[in-house]
Amino acid sequence: MGEKKQLASAFLLLAAMAVASAPVAGEEVESRASTSTGRTAPMKTAQFEIQGAWEGRLEFSGVSLRLVFDLAVDGEGRITGTMGSPDQGAVGIPLGSISFDGRLLRMAVPTVNGKYTGNWNAETQSFEGDWLQNGKTIPVNLTRRAKEEIPKLPLSKPDKEITGTWLGSLDVGVSIRIIIHVTEKQGALQATMDSPDQGAEGIPVSSISGSGDQLELQVAAVAGSFYGMISSDGQTIDGTWVQGGNSLPLKLSRTDPAKIEKVNRPQEPKPPFPYREEKARFANPRASIELAGTLTLPPGEGPFPAVALVSGSGPQDRNESLLGHQPFWVLADDLSRKGIAVLRYDDRGIGESGGTFQGSTTEDFASDAAAAIAYLKKQPRIDPGHIGLVGHSEGGLIAPMVAAQSADVAFIVMLAGPGVPGNRILVAQQEKILRANGVPEELIAKSRKVQAETFELLESDLPEDELLEKLAKKMKDWIANLTDNEKVLLELQGKNIEAELKQIMTPWFRFFLSYDPRPTLEKVRCPVLALGGSLDLQVPAVENLQQIEAALKKGGNDDVTTLLLPGLNHLFQTAKTGSPTEYAKIEETMAPLVLEKISSWIEEHSRPVYTEGE
């Protein structure tokens, strides 16, 4: 459970923002009331002239930053635009969806996981609204400005030559390579950043500045910064990467781009595909949002059995992209080749989906999955009697929640799904991961004790301010009593306690901590396939599979299949230890055995399977 959250808590570089901005192969984006830079959809603007430059100020923690939105409208009424932050040296950040009805303006900036919503005030001649980013809402009013009125900040350069390609690694429990490409154009330095182990390329470096041997990079797209000292021979830059209140050492070295090892993902689907891909957009009326995804349909007229894929925890795109792997794309490709239609979609607030990810709970994501089922049921080439859910990790928690409430769910597949309350999972998860990483048993016991005390506080009814104060004291006291070596073993050095506490106090975490899936499983009447890997350290398979089967059968469900698959980890890769540190190193995205088990079971529970020519 929580593959993204486990790594993010250890300082995962790109987290939601790279996922949100990553392109999806073979897909076009279109919306009835939105546009996307480069892929625009007609939307007539009101008589009010929206095009031009709009500027506002973002005030937080004593800092004042300007935001500038440059909007353009073509002859067909399509709106496109970019965003800049002059005080951070960031320009040309592409806008995603833009809508304006003459009063309400909405703009999404997927690259930085931000959104702006504002209402036009004719009296003040401004948009009065809010900027939302990473769960924080800050008032921002936008006023029209001529572009020439917005000053540009001068950027100095270091004395040494830094053009070329630079390579370094961040140690976040796994080793994540960082590549910086620096060029010079008309005397000005420009750069992009790659993180090949996370499948991200061409992230714009918003500013490069320096003086003497010092260098500073700002990467607005991921809210990150790098500060370093250039060596006397100009071959290395020794510095620190700062992001999300945390900092990590990062040493960059000059390298030959041709010698950088490519991430090998042999299972990644490659065209031509023997099935059809269609863009999908569907509404969740309960949340008043629209979700976006990709529907793959086998050849022929159908009707086909179908599944909606439900992702694990953390902000996920439709492919469940993680560390260069795209498990849901691999799974969708396999199922669609075998006569099963597949809908995979971006989490709310991620990619092309509307809504807000921050502040949402598992119950909110369950309503999104229910909306996916409703969408599939309306498709003419889908067999309405054979529509199921395939959920991974938290998705394996969500699938039974939807199936227990809707007869439209014909079957569910739980991949590493929880069968016990979240607090029990997290205790077992921490123990197993620490043990796999060589942490001594005595230190594991100490960690288990403070974890239990933390959970007890989180499940209390204390007011939020008092709870935060008590948790902060407990964590600070705990860390203060550890030796330097113990801090290294537990990966606690450089941690921002306040940032960590805010994460565990989110509605999502507190819901997950106390939610017991067993009463819900007792209400599930449709066929269930539950798979677990013997090396899964995040949702330990033996106990969870046993509890899933017991709860389903207690409720009278007699079509239950649970399988413990040897040698597989939480992502269902063939692994050695199961530690999350292996995920990026393993070339396999999903074991062929798992793909076969899923497809054959769905085929068995969806007969007759319609294929071309039948």
DOGURO-762018 format. One record per residue (C-alpha): residue in one letter; x, y, z; residue number from 1. Coordinates in nm, 3 decimals. Example, Ala and Ser with C-alpha at 12.3 -4.5 7.8 and 13.67 -1.06 7.14 Angstrom:
% DOGURO-762018
   rest        xx        yy        zz    nr
      A     1.230    -0.450     0.780     1
      S     1.367    -0.106     0.714     2
This chain:
% DOGURO-762018
   rest        xx        yy        zz    nr
      M     0.000     0.000     0.000     1
      G     0.118     0.349    -0.071     2
      E     0.403     0.288    -0.311     3
      K     0.408     0.659    -0.398     4
      K     0.362     0.772    -0.040     5
      Q     0.638     0.546     0.090     6
      L     0.887     0.690    -0.156     7
      A     0.755     1.044    -0.133     8
      S     0.810     1.048     0.241     9
      A     1.174     0.971     0.169    10
      F     1.189     1.268    -0.075    11
      L     1.081     1.152    -0.419    12
      L     1.192     1.408    -0.675    13
      L     0.901     1.455    -0.908    14
      A     0.605     1.321    -0.711    15
      A     0.277     1.442    -0.855    16
      M     0.405     1.715    -1.079    17
      A     0.604     1.508    -1.326    18
      V     0.320     1.259    -1.349    19
      A     0.074     1.538    -1.413    20
      S     0.279     1.682    -1.695    21
      A     0.394     1.358    -1.857    22
      P     0.248     1.306    -2.206    23
      V     0.043     0.997    -2.270    24
      A     0.138     0.817    -2.589    25
      G    -0.124     0.783    -2.860    26
      E    -0.374     1.014    -2.689    27
      E    -0.535     1.343    -2.780    28
      V    -0.699     1.566    -2.525    29
      E    -1.023     1.747    -2.590    30
      S    -1.285     1.904    -2.366    31
      R    -1.620     2.065    -2.422    32
      A    -1.520     2.357    -2.204    33
      S    -1.145     2.355    -2.196    34
      T    -0.838     2.387    -2.410    35
      S    -0.493     2.239    -2.389    36
      T    -0.185     2.405    -2.537    37
      G    -0.108     2.243    -2.871    38
      R    -0.429     2.037    -2.866    39
      T    -0.708     2.288    -2.853    40
      A    -1.080     2.232    -2.845    41
      P    -1.324     2.493    -2.971    42
      M    -1.485     2.697    -2.696    43
      K    -1.641     3.030    -2.784    44
      T    -1.540     3.309    -2.549    45
      A    -1.786     3.563    -2.417    46
      Q    -1.787     3.922    -2.543    47
      F    -1.542     4.021    -2.268    48
      E    -1.188     4.034    -2.407    49
      I    -0.990     3.774    -2.212    50
      Q    -0.674     3.773    -2.421    51
      G    -0.369     3.959    -2.300    52
      A    -0.141     3.956    -1.997    53
      W    -0.282     3.924    -1.645    54
      E    -0.073     3.971    -1.333    55
      G    -0.132     3.891    -0.966    56
      R     0.065     3.848    -0.646    57
      L     0.111     3.531    -0.443    58
      E     0.169     3.622    -0.078    59
      F     0.278     3.347     0.160    60
      S     0.517     3.308     0.455    61
      G     0.646     3.663     0.411    62
      V     0.727     3.604     0.042    63
      S     0.566     3.798    -0.243    64
      L     0.579     3.642    -0.591    65
      R     0.424     3.769    -0.912    66
      L     0.224     3.535    -1.133    67
      V     0.171     3.636    -1.495    68
      F    -0.075     3.464    -1.730    69
      D    -0.046     3.536    -2.104    70
      L    -0.370     3.436    -2.277    71
      A    -0.447     3.428    -2.649    72
      V    -0.773     3.362    -2.837    73
      D    -0.778     3.249    -3.199    74
      G    -1.041     3.315    -3.464    75
      E    -1.248     3.017    -3.356    76
      G    -1.261     3.126    -2.994    77
      R    -1.001     2.881    -2.866    78
      I    -0.799     2.994    -2.563    79
      T    -0.435     2.902    -2.510    80
      G    -0.177     3.043    -2.277    81
      T     0.132     3.027    -2.064    82
      M     0.220     3.122    -1.708    83
      G     0.530     3.293    -1.574    84
      S     0.675     3.374    -1.235    85
      P     0.915     3.664    -1.303    86
      D     1.051     3.672    -0.948    87
      Q     1.161     3.310    -0.990    88
      G     1.289     3.357    -1.345    89
      A     1.021     3.120    -1.478    90
      V     0.856     3.192    -1.812    91
      G     0.651     3.004    -2.070    92
      I     0.502     2.736    -1.843    93
      P     0.219     2.591    -2.057    94
      L    -0.138     2.610    -1.935    95
      G    -0.356     2.301    -1.955    96
      S    -0.735     2.339    -1.947    97
      I    -0.871     2.695    -1.965    98
      S    -1.238     2.789    -1.939    99
      F    -1.411     3.127    -1.926   100
      D    -1.784     3.191    -1.944   101
      G    -1.774     3.569    -1.922   102
      R    -1.763     3.562    -1.542   103
      L    -1.574     3.261    -1.408   104
      L    -1.216     3.196    -1.522   105
      R    -1.052     2.857    -1.459   106
      M    -0.695     2.772    -1.555   107
      A    -0.493     2.458    -1.484   108
      V    -0.113     2.442    -1.489   109
      P    -0.036     2.067    -1.493   110
      T     0.341     2.121    -1.500   111
      V     0.339     2.265    -1.147   112
      N     0.019     2.090    -1.030   113
      G    -0.149     2.428    -0.985   114
      K    -0.490     2.574    -1.061   115
      Y    -0.641     2.921    -1.066   116
      T    -1.010     3.003    -1.027   117
      G    -1.134     3.362    -1.030   118
      N    -1.455     3.562    -1.072   119
      W    -1.462     3.881    -1.279   120
      N    -1.535     4.196    -1.079   121
      A    -1.642     4.474    -1.316   122
      E    -1.600     4.735    -1.043   123
      T    -1.234     4.659    -0.974   124
      Q    -1.167     4.540    -1.331   125
      S    -0.995     4.230    -1.195   126
      F    -1.041     3.857    -1.142   127
      E    -1.082     3.787    -0.770   128
      G    -0.990     3.430    -0.691   129
      D    -0.752     3.170    -0.554   130
      W    -0.436     2.988    -0.656   131
      L    -0.441     2.620    -0.548   132
      Q    -0.119     2.418    -0.539   133
      N    -0.009     2.118    -0.334   134
      G    -0.313     2.138    -0.109   135
      K    -0.269     2.509    -0.027   136
      T    -0.513     2.780    -0.134   137
      I    -0.382     3.138    -0.156   138
      P    -0.592     3.439    -0.261   139
      V    -0.471     3.592    -0.588   140
      N    -0.638     3.873    -0.780   141
      L    -0.544     3.918    -1.146   142
      T    -0.533     4.260    -1.313   143
      R    -0.466     4.330    -1.677   144
      R    -0.111     4.443    -1.751   145
      A     0.070     4.527    -2.070   146
      K     0.360     4.289    -2.124   147
      E     0.613     4.571    -2.136   148
      E     0.507     4.678    -1.784   149
      I     0.634     4.350    -1.635   150
      P     1.006     4.386    -1.564   151
      K     1.247     4.099    -1.626   152
      L     1.504     4.011    -1.363   153
      P     1.867     4.008    -1.481   154
      L     2.040     3.673    -1.439   155
      S     2.415     3.662    -1.388   156
      K     2.636     3.373    -1.498   157
      P     2.910     3.180    -1.319   158
      D     3.267     3.247    -1.432   159
      K     3.330     2.891    -1.551   160
      E     3.193     2.729    -1.866   161
      I     2.899     2.505    -1.771   162
      T     2.738     2.424    -2.106   163
      G     2.705     2.051    -2.169   164
      T     2.544     1.754    -1.997   165
      W     2.571     1.691    -1.622   166
      L     2.479     1.370    -1.439   167
      G     2.419     1.303    -1.070   168
      S     2.209     1.085    -0.838   169
      L     1.974     1.153    -0.548   170
      D     1.960     0.885    -0.279   171
      V     1.595     0.868    -0.166   172
      G     1.600     0.507    -0.059   173
      V     1.629     0.432    -0.428   174
      S     1.890     0.598    -0.648   175
      I     1.729     0.849    -0.885   176
      R     1.949     0.989    -1.162   177
      I     1.930     1.360    -1.240   178
      I     2.053     1.487    -1.577   179
      I     2.093     1.857    -1.653   180
      H     2.143     1.972    -2.014   181
      V     2.287     2.326    -2.035   182
      T     2.306     2.527    -2.358   183
      E     2.378     2.891    -2.439   184
      K     2.180     3.101    -2.684   185
      Q     2.259     3.464    -2.761   186
      G     2.467     3.489    -2.446   187
      A     2.195     3.351    -2.216   188
      L     2.212     3.012    -2.043   189
      Q     1.922     2.770    -2.087   190
      A     1.869     2.421    -1.945   191
      T     1.639     2.124    -1.914   192
      M     1.633     1.844    -1.659   193
      D     1.572     1.471    -1.704   194
      S     1.494     1.207    -1.444   195
      P     1.520     0.887    -1.652   196
      D     1.447     0.655    -1.361   197
      Q     1.110     0.828    -1.324   198
      G     1.042     0.840    -1.697   199
      A     1.062     1.221    -1.711   200
      E     1.247     1.415    -1.980   201
      G     1.281     1.777    -2.087   202
      I     1.159     1.940    -1.765   203
      P     1.236     2.311    -1.814   204
      V     1.489     2.469    -1.580   205
      S     1.321     2.802    -1.516   206
      S     1.634     2.996    -1.429   207
      I     2.012     2.959    -1.416   208
      S     2.220     3.211    -1.230   209
      G     2.557     3.225    -1.064   210
      S     2.859     3.423    -0.961   211
      G     3.220     3.310    -0.955   212
      D     3.219     2.938    -0.875   213
      Q     2.858     2.938    -0.753   214
      L     2.563     2.805    -0.950   215
      E     2.189     2.817    -0.879   216
      L     1.917     2.636    -1.074   217
      Q     1.545     2.687    -1.022   218
      V     1.305     2.422    -1.157   219
      A     0.960     2.573    -1.112   220
      A     0.792     2.274    -1.276   221
      V     0.876     2.055    -0.975   222
      A     0.917     2.334    -0.717   223
      G     1.283     2.237    -0.678   224
      S     1.618     2.417    -0.655   225
      F     1.984     2.324    -0.686   226
      Y     2.268     2.519    -0.528   227
      G     2.627     2.414    -0.599   228
      M     2.996     2.502    -0.621   229
      I     3.178     2.440    -0.949   230
      S     3.511     2.262    -0.909   231
      S     3.835     2.433    -1.009   232
      D     3.866     2.211    -1.319   233
      G     3.502     2.272    -1.414   234
      Q     3.423     1.900    -1.424   235
      T     3.196     1.868    -1.119   236
      I     2.937     2.075    -0.933   237
      D     2.904     1.980    -0.567   238
      G     2.578     2.098    -0.413   239
      T     2.235     2.046    -0.263   240
      W     1.894     1.973    -0.412   241
      V     1.608     2.141    -0.220   242
      Q     1.243     2.047    -0.260   243
      G     0.937     2.032    -0.041   244
      G     1.119     2.157     0.269   245
      N     1.382     1.884     0.238   246
      S     1.738     1.890     0.111   247
      L     1.968     1.621    -0.023   248
      P     2.329     1.624    -0.141   249
      L     2.364     1.616    -0.520   250
      K     2.695     1.608    -0.705   251
      L     2.680     1.667    -1.078   252
      S     2.959     1.553    -1.311   253
      R     3.019     1.629    -1.676   254
      T     2.926     1.334    -1.893   255
      D     2.885     1.222    -2.250   256
      P     2.508     1.193    -2.321   257
      A     2.574     0.889    -2.539   258
      K     2.719     0.705    -2.240   259
      I     2.418     0.753    -2.011   260
      E     2.253     0.417    -1.960   261
      K     1.897     0.407    -2.085   262
      V     1.621     0.272    -1.863   263
      N     1.515    -0.058    -2.018   264
      R     1.145    -0.136    -1.994   265
      P     1.099    -0.424    -2.240   266
      Q     0.726    -0.466    -2.168   267
      E     0.633    -0.110    -2.260   268
      P     0.376    -0.140    -2.543   269
      K     0.491    -0.036    -2.888   270
      P     0.276     0.040    -3.194   271
      P     0.118    -0.071    -3.411   272
      F    -0.150    -0.199    -3.172   273
      P    -0.403    -0.468    -3.270   274
      Y    -0.676    -0.276    -3.086   275
      R    -0.831     0.070    -3.095   276
      E    -0.754     0.356    -2.859   277
      E    -1.011     0.626    -2.788   278
      K    -1.001     0.931    -2.566   279
      A    -1.244     0.910    -2.280   280
      R    -1.403     1.181    -2.068   281
      F    -1.666     1.107    -1.806   282
      A    -1.839     1.295    -1.527   283
      N    -1.851     1.222    -1.156   284
      P    -2.177     1.402    -1.064   285
      R    -2.122     1.344    -0.693   286
      A    -1.798     1.546    -0.701   287
      S    -1.900     1.777    -0.989   288
      I    -1.582     1.694    -1.178   289
      E    -1.488     1.544    -1.513   290
      L    -1.224     1.273    -1.540   291
      A    -1.014     1.190    -1.845   292
      G    -0.856     0.870    -1.965   293
      T    -0.800     0.623    -2.246   294
      L    -1.037     0.347    -2.358   295
      T    -0.887     0.056    -2.552   296
      L    -1.124    -0.164    -2.751   297
      P    -1.044    -0.501    -2.914   298
      P    -1.108    -0.530    -3.290   299
      G    -1.461    -0.608    -3.394   300
      E    -1.802    -0.476    -3.295   301
      G    -1.835    -0.652    -2.957   302
      P    -2.000    -0.625    -2.719   303
      F    -1.683    -0.679    -2.513   304
      P    -1.631    -0.748    -2.145   305
      A    -1.459    -0.447    -1.989   306
      V    -1.264    -0.333    -1.686   307
      A    -1.175     0.001    -1.532   308
      L    -0.831     0.015    -1.372   309
      V    -0.809     0.181    -1.030   310
      S    -0.464     0.303    -0.923   311
      G    -0.273     0.282    -0.598   312
      S    -0.217     0.561    -0.348   313
      G    -0.055     0.891    -0.430   314
      P    -0.127     1.109    -0.734   315
      Q    -0.127     0.877    -1.035   316
      D    -0.171     0.922    -1.407   317
      R    -0.373     0.677    -1.614   318
      N    -0.072     0.449    -1.663   319
      E     0.007     0.439    -1.289   320
      S     0.354     0.566    -1.385   321
      L     0.622     0.503    -1.124   322
      L     1.001     0.505    -1.151   323
      G     0.998     0.458    -1.527   324
      H     0.737     0.179    -1.513   325
      Q     0.384     0.210    -1.651   326
      P     0.201    -0.093    -1.506   327
      F    -0.150     0.003    -1.616   328
      W    -0.041     0.057    -1.976   329
      V     0.122    -0.286    -1.979   330
      L    -0.190    -0.443    -1.823   331
      A    -0.432    -0.260    -2.055   332
      D    -0.229    -0.365    -2.358   333
      D    -0.234    -0.730    -2.253   334
      L    -0.607    -0.739    -2.175   335
      S    -0.707    -0.553    -2.493   336
      R    -0.508    -0.800    -2.704   337
      K    -0.714    -1.077    -2.540   338
      G    -1.057    -0.937    -2.618   339
      I    -1.119    -0.729    -2.304   340
      A    -1.187    -0.355    -2.325   341
      V    -0.999    -0.139    -2.073   342
      L    -1.057     0.208    -1.933   343
      R    -0.766     0.368    -1.751   344
      Y    -0.793     0.724    -1.625   345
      D    -0.595     1.000    -1.456   346
      D    -0.663     1.052    -1.086   347
      R    -0.871     1.359    -1.006   348
      G    -0.660     1.674    -1.030   349
      I    -0.387     1.488    -1.222   350
      G    -0.308     1.497    -1.593   351
      E    -0.622     1.589    -1.786   352
      S    -0.869     1.506    -1.507   353
      G    -1.055     1.780    -1.324   354
      G    -1.100     1.818    -0.952   355
      T    -0.840     1.838    -0.679   356
      F    -0.627     1.549    -0.555   357
      Q    -0.515     1.714    -0.233   358
      G    -0.764     1.672     0.047   359
      S    -0.941     1.378    -0.117   360
      T    -0.990     1.047     0.063   361
      T    -1.027     0.686    -0.049   362
      E    -1.406     0.733    -0.043   363
      D    -1.372     1.021    -0.289   364
      F    -1.161     0.805    -0.522   365
      A    -1.425     0.530    -0.491   366
      S    -1.684     0.772    -0.631   367
      D    -1.451     0.830    -0.929   368
      A    -1.429     0.455    -0.988   369
      A    -1.809     0.429    -0.972   370
      A    -1.828     0.702    -1.236   371
      A    -1.591     0.498    -1.455   372
      I    -1.827     0.199    -1.430   373
      A    -2.123     0.420    -1.526   374
      Y    -1.929     0.548    -1.828   375
      L    -1.845     0.198    -1.949   376
      K    -2.205     0.084    -1.909   377
      K    -2.315     0.352    -2.159   378
      Q    -2.067     0.251    -2.431   379
      P    -2.239     0.065    -2.719   380
      R    -1.953    -0.182    -2.776   381
      I    -1.930    -0.282    -2.407   382
      D    -2.126    -0.575    -2.262   383
      P    -2.312    -0.408    -1.971   384
      G    -2.340    -0.739    -1.789   385
      H    -1.963    -0.800    -1.778   386
      I    -1.800    -0.482    -1.646   387
      G    -1.549    -0.513    -1.365   388
      L    -1.286    -0.328    -1.164   389
      V    -0.916    -0.409    -1.139   390
      G    -0.763    -0.225    -0.846   391
      H    -0.399    -0.215    -0.738   392
      S    -0.296    -0.142    -0.377   393
      E    -0.535     0.134    -0.264   394
      G    -0.729     0.051    -0.580   395
      G    -0.776    -0.293    -0.426   396
      L    -0.940    -0.117    -0.131   397
      I    -1.160     0.091    -0.360   398
      A    -1.290    -0.191    -0.583   399
      P    -1.483    -0.368    -0.301   400
      M    -1.620    -0.031    -0.181   401
      V    -1.778     0.023    -0.524   402
      A    -1.886    -0.339    -0.574   403
      A    -2.058    -0.349    -0.235   404
      Q    -2.281    -0.059    -0.339   405
      S    -2.344    -0.130    -0.708   406
      A    -2.484    -0.431    -0.889   407
      D    -2.330    -0.288    -1.208   408
      V    -1.991    -0.428    -1.100   409
      A    -1.985    -0.783    -1.237   410
      F    -1.647    -0.882    -1.085   411
      I    -1.342    -0.735    -0.917   412
      V    -0.971    -0.811    -0.923   413
      M    -0.772    -0.705    -0.617   414
      L    -0.399    -0.670    -0.681   415
      A    -0.212    -0.633    -0.351   416
      G    -0.534    -0.511    -0.194   417
      P    -0.567    -0.461     0.183   418
      G    -0.771    -0.699     0.398   419
      V    -0.699    -0.538     0.737   420
      P    -0.714    -0.180     0.874   421
      G    -0.453     0.066     0.753   422
      N    -0.277     0.097     1.087   423
      R    -0.200    -0.276     1.086   424
      I    -0.075    -0.257     0.727   425
      L     0.155     0.036     0.800   426
      V     0.303    -0.131     1.108   427
      A     0.377    -0.449     0.912   428
      Q     0.500    -0.247     0.614   429
      Q     0.750    -0.049     0.817   430
      E     0.886    -0.358     0.993   431
      K     0.933    -0.555     0.674   432
      I     1.094    -0.271     0.478   433
      L     1.333    -0.180     0.761   434
      R     1.426    -0.546     0.804   435
      A     1.485    -0.588     0.429   436
      N     1.710    -0.281     0.438   437
      G     1.925    -0.432     0.714   438
      V     1.801    -0.229     1.012   439
      P     1.873    -0.408     1.347   440
      E     1.577    -0.561     1.532   441
      E     1.630    -0.340     1.838   442
      L     1.593    -0.027     1.625   443
      I     1.289    -0.174     1.447   444
      A     1.126    -0.223     1.789   445
      K     1.198     0.141     1.884   446
      S     1.052     0.260     1.555   447
      R     0.744     0.039     1.600   448
      K     0.680     0.191     1.944   449
      V     0.687     0.553     1.829   450
      Q     0.477     0.462     1.523   451
      A     0.208     0.307     1.745   452
      E     0.205     0.616     1.971   453
      T     0.178     0.841     1.664   454
      F    -0.117     0.644     1.527   455
      E    -0.290     0.657     1.865   456
      L    -0.266     1.036     1.862   457
      L    -0.388     1.058     1.502   458
      E    -0.696     0.854     1.586   459
      S    -0.778     1.073     1.885   460
      D    -1.030     1.360     1.894   461
      L    -0.772     1.625     1.981   462
      P    -0.810     1.967     1.814   463
      E    -0.582     1.996     1.512   464
      D    -0.349     2.259     1.663   465
      E    -0.302     2.056     1.981   466
      L    -0.258     1.736     1.782   467
      L     0.009     1.894     1.561   468
      E     0.193     2.026     1.865   469
      K     0.193     1.687     2.039   470
      L     0.301     1.504     1.724   471
      A     0.581     1.752     1.658   472
      K     0.713     1.716     2.012   473
      K     0.698     1.337     1.993   474
      M     0.884     1.327     1.662   475
      K     1.149     1.578     1.769   476
      D     1.209     1.393     2.098   477
      W     1.229     1.063     1.912   478
      I     1.484     1.188     1.660   479
      A     1.687     1.368     1.928   480
      N     1.734     1.041     2.117   481
      L     1.868     0.854     1.813   482
      T     2.236     0.820     1.735   483
      D     2.368     0.958     1.405   484
      N     2.403     0.603     1.276   485
      E     2.043     0.520     1.369   486
      K     1.923     0.832     1.186   487
      V     2.108     0.716     0.876   488
      L     1.960     0.366     0.900   489
      L     1.608     0.507     0.936   490
      E     1.670     0.769     0.663   491
      L     1.575     1.050     0.900   492
      Q     1.859     1.291     0.825   493
      G     1.751     1.611     0.654   494
      K     1.383     1.543     0.720   495
      N     1.147     1.837     0.755   496
      I     0.935     1.730     1.052   497
      E     0.661     1.985     0.989   498
      A     0.625     1.875     0.626   499
      E     0.613     1.509     0.733   500
      L     0.346     1.578     0.996   501
      K     0.130     1.771     0.752   502
      Q     0.139     1.469     0.523   503
      I     0.025     1.223     0.789   504
      M    -0.247     1.462     0.908   505
      T    -0.413     1.476     0.567   506
      P    -0.774     1.352     0.539   507
      W    -0.649     1.069     0.316   508
      F    -0.400     0.935     0.569   509
      R    -0.633     0.960     0.868   510
      F    -0.911     0.782     0.679   511
      F    -0.680     0.506     0.562   512
      L    -0.536     0.459     0.909   513
      S    -0.869     0.366     1.066   514
      Y    -1.063     0.214     0.776   515
      D    -1.133    -0.158     0.813   516
      P    -1.210    -0.316     0.472   517
      R    -1.357    -0.638     0.615   518
      P    -1.718    -0.520     0.680   519
      T    -1.728    -0.391     0.321   520
      L    -1.585    -0.717     0.183   521
      E    -1.863    -0.907     0.361   522
      K    -2.114    -0.718     0.144   523
      V    -1.947    -0.800    -0.190   524
      R    -2.151    -1.055    -0.384   525
      C    -1.974    -1.054    -0.723   526
      P    -1.683    -1.289    -0.814   527
      V    -1.347    -1.182    -0.669   528
      L    -0.988    -1.259    -0.768   529
      A    -0.728    -1.146    -0.512   530
      L    -0.357    -1.173    -0.592   531
      G    -0.059    -1.105    -0.368   532
      G     0.316    -1.141    -0.405   533
      S     0.513    -1.333    -0.146   534
      L     0.775    -1.052    -0.144   535
      D     0.525    -0.768    -0.107   536
      L     0.658    -0.560     0.182   537
      Q     0.398    -0.284     0.150   538
      V     0.079    -0.491     0.177   539
      P     0.212    -0.820     0.320   540
      A     0.026    -1.080     0.119   541
      V    -0.026    -1.376     0.352   542
      E    -0.230    -1.200     0.623   543
      N    -0.418    -0.974     0.383   544
      L    -0.518    -1.254     0.145   545
      Q    -0.636    -1.465     0.438   546
      Q    -0.847    -1.181     0.576   547
      I    -0.990    -1.095     0.232   548
      E    -1.100    -1.455     0.173   549
      A    -1.242    -1.494     0.524   550
      A    -1.447    -1.172     0.503   551
      L    -1.586    -1.253     0.157   552
      K    -1.689    -1.604     0.257   553
      K    -1.834    -1.482     0.585   554
      G    -2.067    -1.265     0.376   555
      G    -2.175    -1.568     0.171   556
      N    -1.965    -1.509    -0.141   557
      D    -1.875    -1.849    -0.285   558
      D    -1.687    -1.729    -0.596   559
      V    -1.359    -1.623    -0.439   560
      T    -1.008    -1.698    -0.568   561
      T    -0.702    -1.591    -0.370   562
      L    -0.351    -1.663    -0.496   563
      L    -0.015    -1.609    -0.326   564
      L     0.242    -1.574    -0.605   565
      P     0.600    -1.660    -0.507   566
      G     0.888    -1.421    -0.573   567
      L     0.679    -1.115    -0.662   568
      N     0.685    -0.773    -0.496   569
      H     0.417    -0.508    -0.441   570
      L     0.428    -0.406    -0.808   571
      F     0.412    -0.775    -0.911   572
      Q     0.765    -0.768    -1.048   573
      T     0.994    -1.069    -1.011   574
      A     1.213    -0.951    -0.723   575
      K     1.493    -1.059    -0.490   576
      T     1.401    -0.891    -0.162   577
      G     1.077    -0.704    -0.232   578
      S     1.222    -0.377    -0.104   579
      P     1.095    -0.060    -0.275   580
      T     1.460     0.019    -0.348   581
      E     1.446    -0.255    -0.615   582
      Y     1.147    -0.118    -0.811   583
      A     1.343     0.110    -1.043   584
      K     1.626    -0.140    -1.092   585
      I     1.401    -0.424    -1.215   586
      E     1.342    -0.413    -1.591   587
      E     1.021    -0.615    -1.571   588
      T     0.711    -0.402    -1.517   589
      M     0.465    -0.683    -1.440   590
      A     0.534    -1.055    -1.432   591
      P     0.381    -1.241    -1.733   592
      L     0.233    -1.493    -1.488   593
      V     0.024    -1.216    -1.330   594
      L    -0.098    -1.090    -1.667   595
      E    -0.204    -1.442    -1.758   596
      K    -0.381    -1.503    -1.425   597
      I    -0.580    -1.180    -1.457   598
      S    -0.684    -1.223    -1.822   599
      S    -0.776    -1.591    -1.796   600
      W    -0.985    -1.534    -1.482   601
      I    -1.171    -1.241    -1.641   602
      E    -1.231    -1.444    -1.958   603
      E    -1.370    -1.728    -1.748   604
      H    -1.607    -1.491    -1.569   605
      S    -1.712    -1.305    -1.884   606
      R    -1.806    -1.580    -2.125   607
      P    -1.883    -1.560    -2.405   608
      V    -1.587    -1.339    -2.500   609
      Y    -1.660    -1.163    -2.828   610
      T    -1.377    -1.125    -3.077   611
      E    -1.359    -1.029    -3.441   612
      G    -1.518    -1.282    -3.671   613
      E    -1.741    -1.445    -3.413   614
